[in-house]
Amino acid sequence: MLKTLNETSEMINSGKWLHISGNEDLLKKLPSGNWIGGSTEYFMSLDGGIVTDEKLFVAEIPYDNCKIISYDEKNIESITEDAFENGFTIAILPFDSEVHKVYAAKASGFKGMFAKNVVGWVSGVNLSKEGQTPIAVNGKTTERSNIKAVALHIQTPGNEVVSIGIVNIFNQNEESPIIEFSEEGFVIEKCLVNGREFVFADYLSQNNIDTKLPLIGSYFGAGVNVSIKQIEDGKVYTFAPVFKNIKYRFANKISDYAKEFEDHLRHFKNAKAVFSCNCVLNFLYGELEGKQVQRFYGPITFGEIAYQLLNQTLVYVVML
């Protein structure tokens, strides 16, 4: 939950294993200990969505056997090898770093990725402020980095089962044309729309496409969002990479974000998450500041991880 700098420092000094998110400057003032952290000023709290640079969101990890490892783009693929057989991993990647880009493009191909439980998020900044830097923090060493990821590997008892969930309130608009890409990555120039080639930026403009809605790719029947960041100099920049051989459509419109989340989460009435995060685009486009999304509290992020990188989703871990 939301804590002051002093309260958070006391928790760290008590030896607890912690997952912390908050303002970059506050993270830099924390003592060394059993924690990992990432930068954001957006949160979903008990009182609803909030933007603050005065408090940190602190989640206590209710397990004792944990380890913290930092990664760069050269060794991030070993994250699954370092994970416990029984347990889960929380990873934090600084936005727009090389390690973020490599993970986004290649995580699904990491050895054993879908045999291990890997979740996490992409750290960011307050979009209304200048001069901030997305960082990830290794609390053991107090290394604060905008180029390295950090992971908390957590071992859980053999009688408990880790369950990773993804809440995606979007569905493909079946009336939207099929869009495909011949190049992979975060920067898109051309696309195929129902087999015809277009400059993607021109297609969006000419067809008045609402770029607050994500593209949704069909991956073996599961819908994975790709959110549009900006259009500049005839190129479309996205928050997650597009891939070849995937058929995309734009999503249906959402009239009430908060209600959609509540409808999706209704059957989790008694769930208690040990990890949760939600996307900053949901927060902003859904105007979730001051609104409650029950049961799942945590940082509002610049990308979510449930094995691979996701956009405009809520990701959580519950124990069964």
N, C-alpha and C positions, 0 to 999 in steps of 0.2 A: 504494500500500500504506500501512499505518499508519506514521505518522512522528511524532516528537516536535515540539514547537513550534520548537525550534532547527533541527532537520533540515529542517522545512518552510520556515522563513525562509531558510535557505541555498539551497534549491532556487529560491525566488522570486528571491533576489538574483542567482542565476546567469543570470536572464533567460528561464528555461524557461516555456512555456505550460502552465498547470496547472488542473486541476479539483479543488477541495478541499471536503471536507465535515468537519464536526466541531462540537464544543461552541461555543456562541455566544461565550463569553468568550475562547476560544482564537483564534477567527476575528478578533476585535477586536484582537488583539495582533500580527497578521501585518503585515509591511511591504507597501507598494504594489508592484505589479508586474503581470506578465502572468498573471492568474489570476481565476477566479470561485469563489465559495464559497456554501455553504448550511449551515444548522444541523441537526444530528442527533447523537445519541450512540449510534446503532445502526449496525452495519456487518457486512458479510460479508467476512471476511478469509481469508487463506491457512490460518489455523488454525481457521476456522469462525466462526459468528456470535458477535459480541462487543458488549458495551455498555461504553463508556468515555467519560469526560470528560477524559482525560489525553493522548489522541493524536488526530491528524487523519488522515483517509484522503486520500491524495494520488495522483492519476492524472496522469501526464505525457502531454500531447498531442503526438504525434510529427509535428507539422506546424508550419511556420513562419509561414504567412500566415493570421493570425487577427485578429479584432477583437471588442471587448467593448462592448455597448450595454445600457443600463438602460431599462426600460419601466414605465409605469404603466397603469392601466386604460383611459386615453384613447388610448394609442398602441400597445398590445400587438399590435394587428392588423397592424402594419407589420413584425413579426418575420420574416415570410416574404419581404417585399420586401428586407429587409436581409441575408438569407441569401445565401451564395454559390451560384451555379448548380451548381458542382461542389463538394460537400462536405456538411457537416452542422452542425447547431446544437444546443448544449446549453443548455437554459433551466432556471432555478431560480426557483420562485414561492413566496413566503412563505405558509404555510398560513393560510386564512381571511381573506386580504387581498382587496381589491376586484379586484386584477389576477388573483388566483387564480380568483375567481368568474367574472369576465368570460371568462377563457381557457377555463374548464371549460364554460361555456354556449355559447361562440361560435367556438371555434377551428376546428371542422370547416368553418366557413363563411368563414374568412380566405382572401383572394385567394391562389391558388397553394399552399395548404397542402399538398396531397398531391403537388405537383410538387417540393417542397423536403423535405429530410430534417431533421425537427425532433424531438428527443428531450429528455428532462430529467426533473425531479422537483420535488416540493413539499417545502420544508424544514419542519422541525418542532421538537419538544422531546423531552426525556426525560419520558415520561408518569408517572414515579414522583417527579418533582420539581416544585416550585412556583416561580413567579417567572421562568421562562424565556420567551423570545419567539422565534418563528420568524423568521429573517432570511435575506436574500440579500445577497451582498457583491460589489460591483464592485471587483476588486483594483486596477484602474488608478487609481481615484479614492479607494479605501478607503471608499467610501460603504457603510455597513451599514444596510439598510432592512428594516422589516417591512411596507412598503406598496408597494415597487417590486420588480419582477422583474429579473433580469439574464440576459443571454445571451452565450455565447461562440460566435461564428460562425467556422467552421473551413473553410478551402479545402483540398481534397485534389487530388492529381495526376489528370490526365485519364485515366490508365491504370488507376486504381483505382475500384472501384464500392462505394458505401456500401450496406450491407445492415442494415436495422433489423429486429430480431426481438422478438416478444412471446411470453413463456411464460406461459400461463394454464392452471393445473393443474385448473381447474374446468370442468365441463360442465353444461348445463342438465339438471335432473331432468325428464324427459319426463312423469313422473306428477304433477308439480306443476301446479296450475292456471295459466292465463295471467293475468297481472296487467298492467293498463294504467293510465295516469295522464292526467288531463285538464289538469293543471297541471304546468309544468316547474320544475325547480330542486332545491335541496338540502334543502328542508323539505316534507314530504309530510303532508297531512291525510287526503285521501280517495283511493280507488282503485277500479278495477273488477276484480273477480275472476270470470273467466268471464262477464263482462257484468253482474254484479251489483255495486251500489255498497256499499262498506264504508268505515268509518273505518280507515285502514291500521294504526294502532297497535292497535286492537281486534282486527283480523283476525290480526295477529301473535301477540297474547296468547292469543286463544281457540283458535288452532290450534297453540300450542306451537312456533312456528317458531324454529329455531336461527338467531339473527341474526349468528352468526359466519360463516354462509354468505352469499355475495353473491347479489343478484339478478343475473341475466344477461339482457341485452337482445340480441335478434338484429338485427344491423346488416348487411344484405345477406349473410347467411350467417355472419358473424363474430360470436362471442360477446364482449360487452363487459360487464365487471363493474360493479356499483354496490354498494358496501359500506355497511352500516348503522353509523352512528356512535353514536347513542343515541336513546332514546325519552323524551320529556319533555313534560309537560302535554298529552298526547294527540296529540303530533306526532312524526313520525319524521324524524330528521336523518341525512343521508347524506354520504359522503365525495366523491361525484360526483353531478352532477345527473341526474334522470330526465327523459325527453323524451316528448312526445306521439307517438302513432302508432308506438310501439315496443312489441313484445310481450315481456314479461319473464316468466321463471320463476326460482324459486330453484334453487341449484346442488345437485348431488349431494354427499353427505358425503365428506370426505377422511380416511382413517384414519391416513396417515403422510405428512406434508408433505414431509419431507426425501427420502423414497424417491420420491415423486411427481416432485419436481424432478429427481432423478437420472435417473429414467426418461425424462423429457422432454428432458434435456440430453445423453443418452448419445451421440447422433449428432454432438455438437459437441466430440468428444474433442480435436481438434486446433485448435479455434477459439481465437483470441486477441482478446478484446474490447477496443476502445478506449474503450468506455463501458458501464457496467452499473449498474442499481439494482434493488432489490427492495422490496416493500411491507412496512411495519411490521406490518400485520395478519397477513401470512404469518409474519413473524418471531415475533410473540407467540402467535398461535393454533397455529402449528406448532412452538412451543417450539424455535426454531432456534438459540438461544444455545448455543454449544459444538458445534453440529452443522455439518458442512461441506456446502456446495452448490458443487460443483466448477466451476471454469473461469470463473465470472462473479462478480467481486468488486467491491464498491463500497458506497455508502451505502444504508442501509435508510430508506425514505422514507414520507411522508404522502400520497403520490399519485405516479403515474408518468406520463410523457409519451411517447407514441409517436404523433406528430401531435396527437392529442387527449388529454384527460386520462383516465387509467385508474386502476383500483383492484385490489388483490390480484393483481398481476402482477409478473413480472420483465421488464424491458426492457433490450435490449442493442444495441450497434452493433459489427459486424465489417466488415472491409474484404476485398473479394474481388479 
